C-alpha cells in the first residue's frame, strides 16, 4: 500500500516537473528571434539597462510569470514602390519598383528592429515604403529622363546607398531593389523614342523594299530559268526527233549500204592481192637483177680503187726520186757557184768587195725570190723548185759576170748587147713606116738611102741611150735602172725624110 502511494507521488512529481519544464523551455525557430524581457541581461552591442535577451536558433529557459517571451520574424518582406517624382528637367514621372528586405541576423539589428517593430511588424513594409519614396524622389530630382532610362543601375545604386544608414537604424537590411517601370504621363519618353522609332520604321521599310526587290528578282530569275528549261526541253525533244528520223533513214539505207560495203571489201581484198603480187615481183627483181648488178659494181669499184692506189704509189715514188735528183743538182750548182765566187774574189780585192756586195745582194734577192717561188710551187713538185733555184743561181752568176765585164770593158759589153738586140732595134725603127700605105720618093734612090739613114740615125740615138744606161748600171750596180723607150709616132703620122720627100 505504501509502495504504491510512493510510486504515485513520484510519478506525479515527475509529471509536474515535465510540465513545468515545458512551460519554461522555449526554442527559437531558424526564421525567428526570441526577445526575452523581465530580467536584467547585458547583450553585447546594446546599451546598459535594456533589460531583454535575444535568442536565435536555440532553446532557453524562461521563468513563467517573471519573464515575457515574444517572437520577431526574420522572414523576407517586400514592399511595392509607386512613387510620383519630378526629374531635373521638371518632367513628372511615376516610378514603380519593389524592395525586398528583412531584419538583420546580428543581435544589434534584431534589438533595433525589436524596439521599433516588435508589436507592429505588419507596419514594417509601409515604413520602408515611406523611407524609399522620400529618397527616390530626391535622387530622381537630380537626374534626367535620359539618365534614368539609359542607366537604371545608377538610380538603384544611389537609392540603396541613400537608404542604407536609415535601414540600418531600423535593424533592416535590403536584399534587393528593382526599378520595374518608369511611367511618363506627359508622353516625353514616347516623344523621345519617336525619332528612333521612325528610324527603325524607315530601316524596316527599306529592308522590306529590299526584300521585295530581291523576291521580285528571284521570281524573274525563276521565270527565266523556267523559260530556259522549257527551251532546253524543246531543243532536246527536237534533237531526239532528229535522231529518230536519222535512225529511220539509216534503217532504210542499211540494205544498199551493206551491199556497197560488201563490194568495198571485195575491192580491198583484190587491192591487197595486187599489192602482194607486186611485192613478190619486186623481191624477184631484187634477187635476179639488182643483187648481181650490185656485186658487179662492187667488183669494178674495188678494182678501180686498187688501180688508183697503185698509180698513187708510183707517183709518190717518182716524186721522191725527182726530189732526190733535184737536191743533188742543187748541191752541185751550189758548189760550182761557190767555186766561181772564190775565183771572182781573187781578181781584185778593191773591186771584189763592191762587186761581191752587189753580186751577193742580187744573188740574195734572186735566191729569196727563187725560194719564195719554190715554196709557192712546192705542191707542184720539188723538182720544179730545185730547177728554179738552180736557174736563180745561174742568173746571179751571169749578173756578177756581166757586172765584172762592164767594169773592165764597157764598150765591148755595149757592142755585144747591141749585136744581140740589133734585129729588135731595126724592127723598132721600121715600125715608123708600118702604117704608111703609099710613099712617094722624089729623090729616087738617094731619097730612099736618106730615109734609111735617118731611120738608122734614130736607131743610133737608141744606141746612145743604151750606152748611157749601161754606164749608169756600171756606176751603181746595186740600183736597178728603168729604160723608158721613146714614144712611137702616132699611127698614120708621116715622118719627113727630106725636104723633097712626103708621105701620105
C-alpha positions in Angstrom: 0.0 0.0 0.0 2.7 2.4 0.9 4.8 1.5 -2.1 2.0 2.3 -4.5 1.4 5.6 -2.9 5.1 6.5 -3.1 5.2 5.5 -6.7 2.2 7.6 -7.5 3.6 10.6 -5.7 6.9 10.2 -7.6 5.1 9.9 -10.9 3.0 12.9 -10.1 6.1 14.9 -9.2 7.8 13.8 -12.4 4.8 14.8 -14.5 4.7 18.2 -12.7 8.4 18.7 -13.4 8.0 17.8 -17.0 5.1 20.2 -17.3 7.0 23.0 -15.7 10.0 22.4 -17.9 7.8 22.5 -21.0 6.3 25.8 -19.7 9.8 27.2 -19.1 11.7 25.9 -22.2 11.3 27.9 -25.3 13.0 27.2 -28.7 13.7 29.8 -31.4 13.0 28.7 -35.0 15.5 29.4 -37.8 13.4 32.2 -39.2 12.7 34.0 -35.9 14.3 35.5 -32.9 13.1 35.2 -29.2 13.1 38.5 -27.3 13.0 37.7 -23.6 12.4 40.6 -21.2 11.8 40.7 -17.4 15.3 40.2 -16.1 18.5 42.2 -16.2 20.7 41.0 -19.0 23.6 42.6 -20.7 23.7 42.0 -24.5 26.9 42.8 -26.5 26.5 45.9 -28.6 23.5 47.2 -26.6 23.4 49.9 -24.1 23.1 49.4 -20.3 19.7 48.9 -18.9 17.9 47.5 -22.0 16.6 44.6 -19.9 15.9 42.0 -22.5 17.7 39.0 -24.1 17.7 37.8 -27.6 17.9 34.1 -28.6 18.2 32.8 -32.1 18.5 29.2 -33.4 18.5 27.5 -29.9 16.4 26.9 -26.8 16.4 28.7 -23.5 14.6 28.6 -20.1 12.1 31.2 -19.3 10.6 31.8 -15.9 6.9 32.0 -16.4 5.3 35.0 -14.7 8.7 36.6 -14.3 9.9 36.9 -17.9 8.0 37.6 -21.1 8.8 35.9 -24.4 7.9 37.4 -27.8 8.9 36.4 -31.3 10.4 38.7 -34.0 10.2 37.3 -37.6 13.3 37.1 -39.6 11.5 36.2 -42.9 11.9 38.2 -46.1 9.4 41.0 -46.7 8.7 43.1 -49.7 7.1 46.4 -50.5 5.9 47.8 -53.8 7.2 51.2 -54.7 4.8 53.5 -56.5 6.4 57.0 -56.3 5.5 60.2 -58.1 8.7 62.0 -59.0 9.8 65.1 -60.9 13.1 64.9 -62.9 15.8 67.5 -63.1 14.1 68.7 -66.3 10.8 69.2 -64.5 9.1 66.3 -66.1 6.7 64.4 -63.8 7.3 60.6 -63.8 5.8 57.7 -61.8 8.4 55.2 -60.7 7.4 51.6 -60.0 9.6 49.1 -58.2 10.0 46.6 -55.5 12.1 46.4 -52.3 12.9 43.1 -50.7 14.2 43.4 -47.1 14.4 41.6 -43.8 15.5 42.1 -40.2 19.3 41.7 -39.9 20.6 38.4 -38.4 23.0 40.1 -36.0 22.0 40.9 -32.4 22.2 44.7 -32.8 19.8 44.6 -35.9 17.4 42.3 -34.1 17.4 44.6 -31.0 16.9 47.7 -33.1 14.0 46.1 -35.0 12.5 44.7 -31.8 12.5 48.1 -30.1 10.7 49.6 -33.2 8.5 47.0 -34.7 8.1 44.2 -32.1 4.4 44.9 -31.7 3.9 46.5 -35.2 5.6 44.0 -37.5 2.8 44.4 -40.1 3.7 48.0 -40.4 7.3 47.4 -41.5 6.6 47.4 -45.3 4.7 50.7 -45.0 7.6 52.3 -43.1 10.1 51.0 -45.6 8.0 52.4 -48.5 8.0 55.8 -46.8 11.8 55.8 -46.4 12.4 54.7 -50.0 9.8 57.0 -51.5 11.5 60.0 -49.9 15.0 59.1 -51.0 13.8 58.1 -54.5 12.1 61.5 -55.1 15.3 63.2 -54.0 17.5 61.1 -56.3 15.2 61.4 -59.3 15.1 65.2 -58.9 18.8 65.2 -59.7 18.6 63.1 -62.8 17.3 63.5 -66.3 14.9 61.2 -68.0 17.6 60.1 -70.4 19.8 59.1 -67.5 17.1 57.1 -65.8 16.3 55.3 -69.0 19.8 54.5 -70.1 21.3 53.8 -66.6 18.8 52.3 -64.2 21.5 50.6 -62.2 22.8 54.1 -61.3 19.4 55.0 -59.9 19.1 51.8 -58.0 22.6 52.1 -56.5 22.1 55.7 -55.4 18.8 54.8 -53.8 20.2 51.9 -51.9 23.2 54.0 -50.7 20.9 56.8 -49.5 18.6 54.5 -47.6 21.3 52.2 -46.2 22.0 54.2 -43.0 18.3 54.6 -42.1 17.6 51.0 -42.8 20.4 50.0 -40.5 19.0 52.1 -37.7 15.7 50.3 -38.2 17.5 47.0 -37.9 16.6 46.1 -41.5 18.8 45.1 -44.5 17.9 45.4 -48.2 18.4 42.2 -50.1 17.1 43.6 -53.4 15.9 46.8 -55.0 14.5 46.7 -58.5 13.0 49.5 -60.6 10.4 47.9 -62.8 8.8 50.7 -64.7 9.0 54.4 -65.3 5.7 55.8 -66.3 5.5 59.0 -68.3 2.1 60.7 -68.2 3.2 63.6 -70.3 4.5 61.4 -73.2 8.1 62.7 -73.0 9.6 59.3 -73.2 7.3 58.4 -76.1 8.3 61.5 -78.0 11.9 60.8 -77.1 11.6 57.4 -78.7 9.8 58.7 -81.8 12.9 59.6 -83.8 14.4 56.3 -83.1 11.1 54.6 -83.8 10.9 56.5 -87.1 14.5 55.5 -88.0 13.7 51.9 -87.1 10.5 52.1 -89.1 12.4 53.6 -92.0 15.0 50.9 -91.8 12.2 48.4 -91.7 10.6 49.8 -94.8 13.9 49.9 -96.6 14.6 46.3 -95.5 11.1 45.3 -96.7 11.6 47.1 -100.0 15.0 45.3 -100.4 13.3 42.1 -99.6 10.6 42.8 -102.1 13.2 43.7 -104.7 15.2 40.5 -104.0 12.0 38.5 -104.1 11.0 40.1 -107.5 14.4 39.4 -108.9 14.3 35.9 -107.6 10.9 35.4 -109.2 12.1 36.9 -112.5 15.2 34.6 -112.4 12.9 31.7 -111.7 10.7 32.6 -114.6 13.8 32.9 -116.8 15.1 29.5 -115.6 11.7 28.1 -116.3 11.8 29.5 -119.8 15.3 28.3 -120.3 14.4 24.8 -119.1 11.4 24.8 -121.5 13.7 25.9 -124.3 16.2 23.2 -123.4 13.5 20.6 -123.2 12.1 21.6 -126.7 15.7 21.6 -128.1 16.3 18.1 -126.6 13.0 16.9 -127.9 13.8 18.3 -131.4 17.2 16.6 -131.2 15.7 13.3 -130.2 13.2 13.6 -133.0 16.1 14.3 -135.4 17.9 11.2 -134.1 14.8 9.1 -134.6 14.4 10.4 -138.1 18.1 9.8 -138.8 17.8 6.2 -137.5 14.8 5.6 -139.7 16.7 6.9 -142.7 19.7 4.8 -141.8 17.5 1.8 -141.5 16.1 2.5 -145.0 19.6 2.8 -146.4 21.0 -0.2 -144.5 20.5 -2.6 -147.4 22.3 -0.5 -150.1 25.0 0.4 -147.6 25.6 -3.2 -146.7 25.8 -4.1 -150.4 28.2 -1.2 -151.0 30.3 -2.3 -148.0 30.5 -5.8 -149.3 31.7 -4.5 -152.7 34.2 -2.3 -151.0 35.5 -5.3 -149.0 35.9 -7.2 -152.3 37.8 -4.3 -153.9 40.0 -4.0 -150.8 40.9 -7.7 -150.9 41.6 -7.5 -154.6 43.9 -4.5 -154.0 45.7 -6.4 -151.2 46.2 -9.3 -153.6 47.6 -7.0 -156.3 49.9 -5.4 -153.7 51.2 -8.8 -152.6 51.8 -9.8 -156.2 53.7 -6.5 -156.9 55.8 -7.1 -153.8 56.6 -10.6 -154.9 57.7 -9.4 -158.3 59.8 -6.7 -156.7 61.5 -9.3 -154.5 62.2 -11.4 -157.6 63.7 -8.5 -159.4 65.9 -7.8 -156.4 67.2 -11.3 -156.4 67.6 -11.7 -160.2 68.8 -8.2 -161.2 69.8 -5.8 -158.5 72.0 -8.1 -156.4 74.1 -9.3 -159.3 74.4 -5.7 -160.5 75.5 -4.6 -157.1 78.1 -7.4 -156.9 79.5 -6.5 -160.3 79.6 -2.8 -159.4 81.4 -3.6 -156.2 83.9 -5.7 -158.1 84.6 -2.8 -160.6 84.8 -0.3 -157.8 87.3 -2.4 -155.9 89.5 -2.9 -159.0 89.4 0.8 -159.7 90.4 1.7 -156.1 93.3 -0.8 -156.3 94.5 0.7 -159.7 94.2 4.2 -158.2 96.2 3.2 -155.1 98.9 1.6 -157.4 99.2 4.8 -159.5 99.4 6.9 -156.4 102.2 4.8 -155.0 104.1 5.0 -158.3 103.6 8.8 -158.4 104.8 9.1 -154.9 107.9 7.1 -155.7 108.6 9.1 -158.8 108.2 12.3 -156.8 110.6 11.1 -154.2 113.1 10.2 -156.9 112.7 13.7 -158.5 113.2 15.3 -155.1 116.4 13.5 -154.5 117.7 14.3 -158.0 116.8 18.0 -157.5 118.6 18.0 -154.2 121.8 16.6 -155.8 121.6 19.1 -158.7 121.2 21.9 -156.2 124.2 20.7 -154.2 126.3 20.6 -157.4 125.2 24.0 -158.6 125.9 25.5 -155.2 129.4 24.0 -155.2 130.0 25.4 -158.7 128.7 28.8 -157.7 131.0 28.8 -154.6 134.0 28.0 -156.7 133.1 30.7 -159.2 132.7 33.2 -156.4 136.1 32.4 -155.0 137.6 32.9 -158.5 136.0 36.2 -158.9 137.1 37.3 -155.5 140.7 36.7 -156.5 140.6 39.2 -159.4 140.8 42.2 -157.2 140.3 43.0 -153.5 139.1 46.5 -154.1 136.6 45.9 -156.9 135.9 42.4 -155.5 134.2 43.9 -152.3 131.9 46.1 -154.3 131.2 43.5 -156.9 130.8 40.8 -154.4 128.5 43.0 -152.4 126.4 43.7 -155.5 126.5 40.2 -156.6 125.6 38.8 -153.2 122.8 41.3 -152.9 121.5 40.4 -156.3 122.1 36.7 -155.5 120.3 37.0 -152.2 117.4 38.8 -153.8 117.2 36.3 -156.6 117.6 33.4 -154.2 114.9 34.8 -151.9 112.7 35.2 -154.9 113.5 31.7 -156.1 112.9 30.3 -152.6 109.5 32.1 -152.4 108.5 30.8 -155.8 109.8 27.4 -154.8 107.7 27.5 -151.6 104.6 28.7 -153.5 105.1 25.9 -156.1 106.1 23.2 -153.7 102.7 21.5 -154.2 103.5 21.2 -157.9 106.7 19.3 -157.2 110.1 19.6 -155.5 111.8 19.1 -158.9 110.5 22.4 -160.2 111.6 24.1 -157.0 115.2 22.8 -157.4 115.3 23.8 -161.1 114.1 27.3 -160.2 116.8 27.6 -157.5 119.5 26.5 -160.0 118.2 29.0 -162.5 118.4 31.7 -160.0 122.0 30.8 -159.0 122.9 30.8 -162.7 121.4 34.2 -163.3 123.2 35.5 -160.2 126.5 34.3 -161.6 125.6 35.8 -165.0 124.8 39.1 -163.4 128.1 39.0 -161.5 130.0 38.2 -164.7 128.2 41.0 -166.6 128.9 43.4 -163.8 132.6 42.5 -163.8 132.8 42.7 -167.7 131.0 46.0 -167.6 133.5 47.3 -165.1 136.5 46.1 -167.3 135.3 46.8 -170.9 132.2 48.8 -171.2 132.3 49.3 -175.0 132.6 45.6 -175.6 129.6 44.9 -173.5 127.5 47.6 -175.1 128.5 46.3 -178.5 127.6 42.8 -177.5 124.2 43.9 -176.2 123.6 45.9 -179.4 124.5 43.0 -181.5 122.2 40.7 -179.6 119.3 43.2 -179.9 120.1 44.6 -183.4 117.1 42.9 -185.0 114.7 44.3 -182.5 116.2 47.7 -182.9 115.9 47.6 -186.7 112.3 46.3 -186.3 111.5 49.2 -183.9 113.0 51.7 -186.5 111.0 50.2 -189.3 107.9 50.3 -187.2 107.6 54.0 -188.0 106.7 53.0 -191.6 104.3 50.3 -190.6 101.1 52.4 -191.1 102.3 54.1 -194.3 100.2 52.8 -197.2 101.8 54.8 -200.1 105.2 56.6 -200.1 106.4 58.8 -202.9 110.2 59.3 -203.2 111.0 62.4 -205.1 114.8 61.9 -204.9 114.9 58.4 -206.2 117.5 56.1 -204.8 119.1 58.9 -202.9 115.9 59.7 -201.2 115.5 56.0 -200.1 119.1 56.0 -198.8 118.5 59.2 -196.9 115.3 57.8 -195.4 117.0 54.7 -194.2 120.0 56.8 -192.9 117.6 58.8 -190.8 116.0 55.6 -189.5 119.4 54.3 -188.6 120.1 57.6 -187.0 117.1 57.1 -184.8 118.5 53.7 -184.0 121.8 55.2 -183.3 120.1 57.6 -180.8 118.7 54.5 -179.2 122.2 53.0 -179.0 123.4 56.2 -177.2 120.6 55.8 -174.7 121.6 52.1 -174.2 125.2 53.1 -173.7 124.2 55.7 -171.1 122.1 53.1 -169.3 124.9 50.6 -169.2 127.2 53.4 -167.8 124.8 54.2 -165.1 124.5 50.5 -164.2 128.3 50.3 -164.0 128.4 53.3 -161.7 125.6 52.0 -159.4 125.3 48.2 -159.9 123.0 47.8 -156.8 120.4 50.1 -158.3 118.0 48.9 -161.0 117.5 51.3 -163.9 114.4 51.5 -166.0 114.6 52.4 -169.6 111.6 54.2 -170.9 111.5 53.9 -174.7 110.7 56.9 -176.8 107.1 57.0 -177.8 106.4 55.7 -181.2 104.9 58.2 -183.6 101.2 58.0 -183.7 99.5 55.8 -186.2 99.3 57.4 -189.6 101.8 60.2 -188.8 104.1 61.0 -191.8 107.8 61.2 -190.9 109.6 63.7 -193.1 112.6 62.0 -194.9 113.9 65.0 -196.8 112.8 68.3 -198.0 111.7 66.7 -201.3 110.1 63.5 -199.7 106.5 63.4 -198.4 104.4 60.5 -197.2 100.7 60.1 -197.0 
